[in-house]
C-alpha cells in the first residue's frame, strides 16, 4: 500500500444495504455524482473482481424536487 502522504482522497464511503439485503458502499464525489462499490454478482472465476465500482448520478432530494426552478432575468 502507498504511503498516506502520496494518496489522494476521493470521498468517504458508507456501508448500505439494498432492498434485496446485499451490502454495498456509497459516497458522494460531487454535487452531481456518487461512487458505488457493489459486490460482483457475476463472478465466475477467481481472477474476476470481487467488487465493481460504478459512477452514478446523485439522486435529487425531495426538497429539491418540490421547489420550482429559478428563472434568471437578463
Buried (B, 14 or more C-beta within 10 A) or exposed (E): EEEEEEEEEEBEBEEEEEEEEEEBBBEBEEEEEBBBBBBEEEEEEEEEEEEBEEEEEEEEEEEEEEEEEEEEEE
